[in-house]
């Protein structure tokens, strides 16, 4: 029996998803978002190409393109493949069909920068999840979890490895009948995007973000892809259930209500809405202490 072929690109991607959070995680959302979370007992994992901040994916691909250009200009690989790859990596639409879905969390609780960046003014909520609960949900539904990488040197080293492995694997797959390698790139792009999903610009290091990432394989057992209206396009997403696979319970650890002129009303309403679905006990819904208001 022959051994499965080595795929160092997939191994590199997998190596970025070995760490796990040791402390509670947080997810910032709007008032509409927290009501939806209660109704569906889960979050939305967005297709990575449709993130509201498109610069995140562009940041990773800028590093990939830099290595591709280095190989191409210096003829460090099969000429036809590198020519194809240089064209492919410059055109974002080539990765449009890659199905990698992401939901974001942060170590930061009641963070002023998080309220400003990820919630509407006066309408923000932060839900808190126990790390063990989050990991159980992640594993039960086919997601992997990774801590975002901010350090420039580490990202560049990973980008160089990723592209080198990408070229090596594409070479093994070989060209199609017309001599092009685009079908090989399509076969490998999921792993490249899984690596890209862990990259964030160093300016955001204070966010201390983690991501649950799903590589959607299109099978009958994979989560159903749904769609919601965005500001400028329709956005694909899948469910990230927060029901514990063993207890079959939807539980949060705590909720923090973001800065709002109606704090007492908001706290009371969320206590009533979530009732016995919060674990922390005495203070199940907390008011933010962040000094933030609309001017």
Secondary structure, 3 states (H helix, E strand, C coil): CCCCCCCHHHHHHHHCCCCCCCCCEEEEEEHHHHHHHHHHCEEEEEEHHHCCCCHHHHHHHHHHHHHHHHHHHCCCCCHHHHHHHHHHHHCHHHHCCCCEEEEEEECCCCCHHHHHHHCCCCCEEEEEECHHHHHHHHHHCCCEEEECECCHHHHHHHHHHHHHHHHHHHHHHCCCCCCCCHHHHHHHHHHHHHHHCCECCHHHHHHCEEEEEEECCCCCCCCCCEEEECCCCEEEEEEEECECCCCCCECECEEEECCCCCHHHHHHHHHHHHCCCECCCCCCEEECCCCCCCC
